[in-house]
Amino acid sequence: MHITRIGGPTVFIEWSGWRILTDPTFDPPGRTYSFGLGTSSTKQVGPALPLDALEPIDIALVSHHGHADNLDDAGREGLERATTVLTTQAGARALSHPDIRGLAAGESVTLGAPGKPDLTITATPGRHGAAVTRPIVGPVIGFALALDGAARPGLWVTGDTVISGAVRRYAQDLAPEVAIVHVGAVRFGITGPLRYTMDVKEAIELIELARPDVVVPTHVEGWSHFSEQEDAARRAFAAAPAGVADRVRWAPLGEALDPAAAG
């Protein structure tokens, strides 16, 4: 497996012949996007690699479709270049693609392609903020991926979520080989202390529950509404208990990381 962090939530994964893109964001920096009800964010950093450099794309995983920091205008072009798109049921209704599939948490789809092992992708629970904000922010899912029917996921992408009962229950003893964990502690001034993604403290709790072999943090730089940017997140992970800190691997922007080989 090779993991390339593109920026924000966007990650490119190469695994046993599969080429997978998560939450595509490829707009240039400088634009401010509205997220509704007086909330907004400015994109500060552009993608580390252009979309053209990632083709062909077999699968695009979209944790949710309604926010530009997870699917911006250029990112929608990335969906057009993917063979299959997996997202929430609401996202599947809102987006146009010849092979888009909407999943609720717990639902799975198995994909096959010549010369590649079957890949089963299961939608995992997520909550994009406090429970009272769901009517505003909408549904969100993560993705657990397993090759050839393996019981243990080879990869878990948390998506934009905070800790909730459903997330805790799912993570308990999940033991994925690799977990791509969205952090950033998203906040907006107008909603005060409410967070819409995990901070590192919550991520540590999730890692202790899930026990992945390797953790790759993402969704931690490039946007003004991330209240815990990469430097702060690196320090917080470095200060985590040894059973967490020694699992964390930082993928350099634009460079492929082999989680199994990284030290």
ChimeraX attribute file (.defattr): number of C-alpha atoms within 10 A of each C-alpha:
attribute: neighborCount
match mode: 1-to-1
recipient: residues
	/A:1	17
	/A:2	17
	/A:3	22
	/A:4	22
	/A:5	26
	/A:6	28
	/A:7	25
	/A:8	29
	/A:9	28
	/A:10	25
	/A:11	24
	/A:12	22
	/A:13	23
	/A:14	18
	/A:15	16
	/A:16	14
	/A:17	14
	/A:18	20
	/A:19	18
	/A:20	22
	/A:21	27
	/A:22	27
	/A:23	29
	/A:24	31
	/A:25	26
	/A:26	27
	/A:27	20
	/A:28	13
	/A:29	14
	/A:30	12
	/A:31	10
	/A:32	14
	/A:33	15
	/A:34	12
	/A:35	15
	/A:36	10
	/A:37	9
	/A:38	10
	/A:39	14
	/A:40	17
	/A:41	18
	/A:42	16
	/A:43	20
	/A:44	15
	/A:45	17
	/A:46	18
	/A:47	20
	/A:48	17
	/A:49	17
	/A:50	13
	/A:51	20
	/A:52	10
	/A:53	7
	/A:54	17
	/A:55	14
	/A:56	14
	/A:57	22
	/A:58	18
	/A:59	22
	/A:60	24
	/A:61	26
	/A:62	27
	/A:63	28
	/A:64	26
	/A:65	23
	/A:66	18
	/A:67	15
	/A:68	23
	/A:69	26
	/A:70	22
	/A:71	25
	/A:72	20
	/A:73	12
	/A:74	15
	/A:75	21
	/A:76	20
	/A:77	15
	/A:78	23
	/A:79	26
	/A:80	16
	/A:81	20
	/A:82	22
	/A:83	15
	/A:84	19
	/A:85	26
	/A:86	25
	/A:87	27
	/A:88	25
	/A:89	18
	/A:90	17
	/A:91	23
	/A:92	20
	/A:93	12
	/A:94	11
	/A:95	13
	/A:96	13
	/A:97	16
	/A:98	10
	/A:99	13
	/A:100	22
	/A:101	16
	/A:102	17
	/A:103	22
	/A:104	18
	/A:105	19
	/A:106	14
	/A:107	11
	/A:108	16
	/A:109	14
	/A:110	14
	/A:111	15
	/A:112	12
	/A:113	11
	/A:114	7
	/A:115	9
	/A:116	14
	/A:117	17
	/A:118	17
	/A:119	19
	/A:120	19
	/A:121	24
	/A:122	23
	/A:123	27
	/A:124	25
	/A:125	25
	/A:126	26
	/A:127	25
	/A:128	25
	/A:129	24
	/A:130	16
	/A:131	10
	/A:132	8
	/A:133	13
	/A:134	13
	/A:135	8
	/A:136	13
	/A:137	19
	/A:138	17
	/A:139	22
	/A:140	28
	/A:141	27
	/A:142	29
	/A:143	28
	/A:144	22
	/A:145	22
	/A:146	21
	/A:147	20
	/A:148	12
	/A:149	13
	/A:150	11
	/A:151	10
	/A:152	14
	/A:153	22
	/A:154	19
	/A:155	24
	/A:156	27
	/A:157	24
	/A:158	26
	/A:159	30
	/A:160	27
	/A:161	27
	/A:162	25
	/A:163	21
	/A:164	16
	/A:165	11
	/A:166	13
	/A:167	19
	/A:168	17
	/A:169	13
	/A:170	17
	/A:171	22
	/A:172	14
	/A:173	14
	/A:174	18
	/A:175	21
	/A:176	23
	/A:177	18
	/A:178	24
	/A:179	26
	/A:180	24
	/A:181	25
	/A:182	25
	/A:183	32
	/A:184	30
	/A:185	26
	/A:186	26
	/A:187	21
	/A:188	18
	/A:189	11
	/A:190	11
	/A:191	11
	/A:192	8
	/A:193	10
	/A:194	15
	/A:195	20
	/A:196	24
	/A:197	27
	/A:198	24
	/A:199	23
	/A:200	23
	/A:201	14
	/A:202	15
	/A:203	22
	/A:204	19
	/A:205	13
	/A:206	22
	/A:207	25
	/A:208	17
	/A:209	18
	/A:210	20
	/A:211	21
	/A:212	25
	/A:213	18
	/A:214	23
	/A:215	26
	/A:216	19
	/A:217	24
	/A:218	25
	/A:219	31
	/A:220	25
	/A:221	22
	/A:222	21
	/A:223	23
	/A:224	18
	/A:225	21
	/A:226	23
	/A:227	19
	/A:228	22
	/A:229	20
	/A:230	19
	/A:231	10
	/A:232	14
	/A:233	20
	/A:234	18
	/A:235	11
	/A:236	16
	/A:237	20
	/A:238	14
	/A:239	11
	/A:240	16
	/A:241	11
	/A:242	10
	/A:243	12
	/A:244	22
	/A:245	18
	/A:246	15
	/A:247	19
	/A:248	25
	/A:249	18
	/A:250	16
	/A:251	22
	/A:252	14
	/A:253	17
	/A:254	17
	/A:255	14
	/A:256	17
	/A:257	20
	/A:258	15
	/A:259	22
	/A:260	13
	/A:261	8
	/A:262	11
	/A:263	10
